[in-house]
C-alpha cells in the first residue's frame, strides 16, 4: 500500500514474541536482520483501467524506499516536530535517480516527478487490481554466509550423494492438547520420519539436516543406528549452536553473554531448506512460506475421519 501510494515505507520492529524464543530476549529484532534491503529488489506495476497492459510505475532496490525505524525514531516521527524533515521538490536527473535512496521511476510525459511521489489513488479497492507488486527478497550476508559450511558437510557425509532437510517441530506441539500431542509424538518419532523418507525415495546413506527444537539428539539416533542415515542438527555446527547456546540456561542463573536467537536460527535453516530439491524438503505440518514435499510428517494423522483434522 505504501509503495502504491508513492510513499517511502518505514518499518517498526516485527512482532516477534519471546514465547517462541524460549522466553528469552533477542538481539536480532529488526526487519533488516532478516531481509537485505540493499540486495532485495522490487517492481511496482500499474494496470490501466482497461486492464490490458501493465506499466512500470517504479522499482529498484528496497533500500531506496524501505527502512527500519527504532521505537525512538517512530515516536519522533509521530509526535515530534516535522520541521527537520526535508522533502525533495522538482525534477530528478538520471544521475540523481541512480543514487541510493532515490526510486527509479518510469518516465511519464506531462507529470512532474514531485507529483508522482505524492500521487493519491481513488480508493483502496481499486488499488488492489490497479497496482501489482513484484519483489525478490534476499537475505542479509550473516544469514547467507552461514549456509555453505552446512551444505558442504552434508555432501561430504552422504554416501548416496543426496541430502535432505527435515523440519521436526516438537516442543509445545507434543505437550499442548490443542496440537494433538499423542499424534504429534508419533509423527515426529524416528520410526515415522524414516517411513516418510522411504516413501519419498530418499536413498539409504543420505545425509539429513534436522531443523528442530528437540534438544535431545538421542531422539534421532535410530535414524542413524537402524535406518542408515547421517543426521545433523544445529548442535553439529558451532556457528549455528552459538546462536541458541543460551536458550536452555535458567533465567535464575548469573547473567550470561550466551545468545538465544531462535528466530535467526530458523531464518538460516529456512534458507538452508531451499538448497535442496523440493522433493527432499520435509515439514511437520503444511507451510505456505516455502514449497515442500506434499508428504509431510503429520499427513497420516490429518484429514476426514482422522484425529486432529482441525489442525
C-alpha positions in Angstrom: 0.0 0.0 0.0 2.8 2.4 0.9 4.7 1.9 -2.4 1.5 2.1 -4.4 0.8 5.5 -2.8 4.2 6.6 -3.9 5.4 6.8 -0.3 8.6 5.6 1.4 7.9 2.8 3.9 9.2 2.9 7.5 9.0 -0.5 9.3 8.8 -0.8 13.0 10.0 -4.0 14.6 8.4 -7.2 13.5 6.1 -8.8 16.0 8.5 -11.5 17.4 7.4 -12.8 20.8 9.7 -14.2 23.5 7.4 -17.2 23.8 8.9 -18.6 20.6 12.4 -17.7 21.8 12.4 -19.8 25.0 11.2 -16.7 26.9 14.5 -15.0 26.4 15.2 -11.6 24.9 16.8 -11.5 21.5 19.1 -9.0 19.7 18.2 -9.7 16.1 14.8 -8.0 16.2 14.6 -5.7 13.1 13.4 -6.5 9.6 16.8 -5.7 8.3 18.2 -8.5 10.4 16.3 -11.0 8.2 15.9 -9.1 4.8 18.7 -7.3 3.0 17.1 -4.1 1.7 20.3 -3.3 -0.2 20.0 -6.6 -2.2 16.3 -7.1 -2.4 14.6 -5.6 -5.5 11.0 -4.8 -6.4 9.0 -3.6 -9.3 5.6 -1.8 -8.9 3.4 -2.1 -12.0 0.4 -0.1 -12.7 -2.6 -1.6 -14.6 -4.7 1.0 -16.6 -8.4 0.9 -16.3 -8.7 -1.3 -19.4 -6.6 -3.9 -17.5 -5.0 -4.9 -20.8 -1.4 -3.9 -20.2 0.8 -3.2 -17.2 3.3 -0.4 -17.0 6.2 0.0 -14.6 5.3 2.6 -12.0 8.5 2.5 -10.0 11.1 0.0 -8.9 14.7 -0.6 -7.7 16.4 -1.8 -4.6 14.2 -1.8 -1.5 16.8 0.3 0.3 15.7 3.2 -1.9 12.3 3.4 -0.2 12.1 0.9 2.7 13.9 1.3 6.1 13.8 0.1 9.6 13.0 2.6 12.3 13.6 2.2 16.1 10.8 2.9 18.6 12.5 6.2 19.5 12.6 7.3 15.8 9.0 6.3 15.4 7.9 8.4 18.4 9.7 11.4 16.9 8.0 10.9 13.6 4.6 10.5 15.1 4.7 13.1 17.9 7.7 15.3 17.2 8.2 18.4 15.1 8.3 17.7 11.4 10.3 20.9 10.7 13.5 18.9 10.5 12.2 16.6 7.7 13.2 17.7 4.2 11.3 16.7 1.1 12.6 16.8 -2.5 10.7 19.0 -4.8 11.3 19.4 -8.5 12.7 17.3 -11.3 15.2 14.4 -10.8 18.1 13.9 -13.2 19.2 10.5 -14.3 22.3 10.9 -12.2 20.3 11.6 -9.1 17.9 8.7 -9.9 20.9 6.3 -9.9 21.9 7.2 -6.4 21.0 5.0 -3.5 18.0 6.5 -1.7 16.0 7.5 -4.7 13.4 5.5 -6.5 13.9 4.5 -10.1 10.7 5.9 -11.6 9.3 5.2 -15.0 9.1 8.3 -17.2 5.6 9.7 -17.8 5.3 12.7 -20.1 3.5 15.7 -18.6 3.7 14.6 -15.0 6.3 16.2 -12.7 8.4 13.9 -10.5 7.3 15.5 -7.3 3.7 14.9 -8.3 4.4 11.2 -8.8 5.8 10.9 -5.3 2.6 12.1 -3.7 0.1 10.6 -6.1 -3.2 9.7 -4.5 -5.2 6.8 -5.6 -9.1 7.0 -5.8 -9.7 4.1 -3.4 -8.1 1.1 -1.9 -10.4 -1.4 -3.5 -9.2 0.0 -6.9 -5.7 -0.2 -5.7 -5.9 -4.0 -5.3 -6.2 -4.6 -9.0 -4.5 -1.5 -10.4 -1.2 -1.9 -8.7 0.9 -5.1 -8.8 4.0 -5.5 -6.6 6.7 -8.0 -7.6 9.7 -8.5 -5.4 12.7 -10.7 -4.8 13.6 -10.9 -1.2 17.3 -11.6 -0.4 18.6 -12.5 3.0 21.5 -10.4 4.5 25.1 -11.7 4.5 25.1 -13.1 8.1 22.3 -15.5 7.0 23.6 -16.3 3.5 27.2 -17.0 4.7 26.0 -19.5 7.3 24.7 -21.9 4.6 27.7 -23.2 2.6 29.6 -24.9 5.5 26.5 -26.9 6.4 25.8 -27.9 2.7 29.5 -28.9 2.3 29.4 -31.0 5.5 26.2 -32.8 4.4 27.5 -33.7 1.0 30.8 -34.9 2.5 28.9 -37.2 4.8 26.3 -38.5 2.3 27.4 -41.9 0.8 24.4 -41.7 -1.6 25.3 -38.1 -2.8 21.8 -37.0 -1.7 20.9 -34.7 1.2 17.6 -33.7 2.7 16.2 -31.2 5.1 13.6 -32.3 7.6 11.7 -29.8 9.9 10.7 -31.7 13.1 8.7 -29.4 15.3 8.2 -30.8 18.8 8.4 -28.6 21.9 4.9 -27.4 22.8 3.5 -29.4 19.9 3.9 -32.6 21.9 2.6 -31.3 25.2 -0.2 -28.9 24.4 -3.6 -30.6 23.9 -4.7 -28.3 21.1 -1.9 -29.6 18.9 -2.9 -33.3 19.4 0.3 -34.3 21.3 -0.2 -38.0 21.0 -0.3 -38.0 17.2 2.4 -35.4 17.1 4.8 -37.5 19.2 4.3 -40.4 16.8 4.6 -38.3 13.7 7.9 -36.8 14.9 9.4 -40.1 16.0 12.4 -41.5 14.2 10.5 -44.5 13.0 7.8 -42.4 11.4 10.4 -39.9 9.9 12.2 -42.9 8.4 8.8 -44.2 7.0 8.2 -40.8 5.3 11.8 -40.7 4.0 11.5 -44.1 2.5 8.1 -43.1 0.9 9.7 -40.2 -0.9 12.6 -42.3 -2.1 15.4 -40.9 -0.1 18.3 -43.5 -0.5 20.0 -45.1 2.4 23.2 -43.4 3.3 21.9 -40.0 2.6 22.7 -37.1 4.9 19.8 -35.3 6.7 19.8 -31.9 8.4 17.0 -31.8 11.0 15.5 -28.4 11.8 14.2 -29.0 15.3 13.5 -27.6 18.7 14.2 -31.1 20.2 17.4 -30.7 22.3 17.9 -34.4 23.0 19.8 -35.7 19.9 19.3 -39.3 21.1 15.7 -38.9 19.9 17.0 -39.1 16.3 19.6 -41.8 17.0 17.5 -44.6 15.4 17.7 -42.8 12.1 21.5 -43.4 12.2 21.7 -46.8 14.0 18.7 -48.5 12.4 17.9 -46.7 9.2 21.4 -45.9 8.0 21.1 -42.1 7.5 23.6 -39.5 8.6 21.9 -37.0 10.8 22.9 -33.5 11.9 21.2 -30.7 13.8 22.3 -27.2 14.7 24.3 -28.7 17.6 26.8 -30.2 15.0 27.8 -26.7 13.7 29.4 -24.3 16.1 28.3 -21.2 14.2 24.6 -22.3 14.5 24.8 -23.7 18.0 26.3 -20.5 19.2 23.1 -18.7 18.3 21.0 -20.8 20.7 23.6 -21.7 23.4 21.8 -19.5 26.0 18.3 -20.7 25.2 18.3 -23.6 27.7 20.0 -21.6 30.5 17.9 -20.8 33.5 16.9 -17.2 34.0 17.8 -17.6 37.6 21.5 -18.1 36.9 24.0 -15.4 36.8 24.0 -13.1 33.8 25.5 -14.7 30.7 26.6 -13.4 27.3 25.3 -16.6 25.6 22.9 -15.9 22.8 19.3 -17.1 22.4 18.4 -16.2 18.8 15.9 -18.9 17.8 14.3 -16.6 15.2 17.7 -16.0 13.5 18.5 -19.8 13.6 15.1 -20.5 12.0 15.8 -17.9 9.2 19.1 -19.6 8.5 17.6 -23.1 8.4 14.7 -21.9 6.2 17.3 -20.6 3.7 19.2 -23.9 4.1 16.0 -25.8 3.1 15.9 -24.0 -0.2 19.3 -25.5 -1.2 17.8 -29.0 -1.7 15.1 -30.1 -4.3 11.5 -29.7 -3.2 11.0 -33.4 -3.0 13.6 -33.6 -0.2 12.1 -30.8 1.9 10.0 -32.5 4.6 8.0 -30.5 7.1 5.9 -31.4 10.2 2.8 -29.5 9.1 2.0 -27.8 5.8 3.5 -24.4 5.4 2.8 -21.6 3.0 6.2 -19.8 3.2 8.2 -22.5 1.4 7.4 -25.1 -1.2 8.0 -28.6 0.2 7.1 -32.3 -0.4 3.4 -32.9 -0.1 4.2 -35.9 2.2 4.6 -34.0 5.5 5.1 -35.8 8.8 1.6 -35.3 10.2 -0.2 -36.2 6.9 -1.1 -39.7 8.1 -2.9 -38.2 11.1 -4.9 -35.4 9.4 -7.9 -35.4 7.1 -11.5 -36.5 7.1 -12.3 -39.2 9.6 -8.9 -38.9 11.2 -7.9 -37.4 14.5 -6.5 -33.8 14.6 -8.3 -32.9 11.4 -8.7 -29.4 12.8 -5.0 -28.7 12.7 
